[in-house]
Amino acid sequence: MEEVAILGKMVLMQTERYTSYTQIDAGIWNRLAGAESPFLRHEYLLALETSGSACAATGWQPCPILVSDAAGRAVGGVPLWLKSHSFGELVYDFAWAQAYQRAGLAYYPKLIAAIPFSPVTGPRLLIAPEAERATVSAQLVAAARALADDTRVSSLHWLFPDESDRSTLESMGYLHRTGVQFHWQNRNYKSFDEFLAGFSADKRKKLKRERRHVVDAGISTKVLTGSQVTTELWDAFYEFYTGNILRHGGMIHLTRSFFHLLGTLLPEAIVLVVAKRGSEIVGSAINLRGPDALYGRYWGGTPGIHSLHFETCYHTPIEYCIANGLQRFEGGAGGEHKLARGFQPVTTHSLHWLRHPQFSSAVANFLKRERYGMEHYVDELNEHVPFRRIVVDGQTP
């Protein structure tokens, strides 16, 4: 048991380090993670690890931490990973690694608090509802830094934290980096047509024409959830997923067994869009859902079908959100083309600590300039949204 000085008080807390999610009770972890994000659930993280997708062999060594109070009750946790590369993070620091290498220093291994392959904003400091947030937050950050010191990593990175965690980490001196994603916001639409009614006339016509291309090709889409997604459908999806990545020269991070495990361990989060031409499956896209949001993840389809990607990945999921009262649809990383489909730019965040003081100073200067440029970029993006009234980060000016 550690006696830790936090906020001027002495607090008894114990930190436990783990090297696998199999070592952590699912109920304990999920109580800390809450129900808002499926990506933070123990089932999701366990599927990543045990499927061989995010594990030591792939450069993603799990090293989550838990802190407990004096009574031995877990009051906080962090999903930490020891990384030997920067792939699959969606916050790009390859240039930092190259600069370290040119200076004769090692950038890897590094430590990150993140969800592998998923640029989804959410809490990274997982805190029990009854706990004193400031106290537990401070202990969790201190425990992460202690692990960084003990493993002698070059750096510690908190990727896509929510606003509360961002504020906490920034107040502790972590360097702040911004990015941009594109999210769809539900303004209590009753139908897809009502959603389109907010578009300017030319943008509305283009999107309707896009949907007609799919219908005219004899293709229909269907949304399947939970146990409706059979083993055969998972296999078909996986072939589309891997084929799409290989065609674009990308890296396949997720194994076939990951998706099968996900369907078994977390069926309530699965939303699979299947596109068919007659009895033939021609495309598929997987989404995960939380209580209020849908998260687009991966897709693939038969090449050469006009607008199939847009229908499978955006239009049909938006209809699903409207029908099920979900408040937003996060389309994942990148994609200015999402603007024309009704998504709006939203600022994302990451926080960074670098052990080397000169590199830390150089990165701080770079991030200041980058944030300034990102602000102007978001302003420019908002000039191209299809709506008659501009919407910025979910709010009309």
Secondary structure, 3 states (H helix, E strand, C coil): CEEEEECCEEEEEEEEECCCHHHCCHHHHHHHHCCCCHHHCHHHHHHHHHCCCCCHHHCEEECCEEEECCCCCEEEEECEEEECCCCCCCCCCHHHHHHHHHCCCCCCCEEEECCCCCCCCECCCEECCCCCHHHHHHHHHHHHHHHHHHHCCCEEEEECECHHHHHHHHHCCCEEEEEEEEEEECCCCCCHHHHHCCECHHHHHHHHHHHHHHHHCCEEEEEEEHHHCCHHHHHHHHHHHHHHHHHCCCCCCCCHHHHHHHHHHCHHHEEEEEEEECCEEEEEEEEEECCCEEEEEEEEECCCCCCHHHHHHHHHHHHHHHHHCCCEEEEEECCHHHHHHCCEEEEEEEEEEECCHHHHHHHHHHHHHHHHHHHHHHHHHHCCCCECCCCECCECC
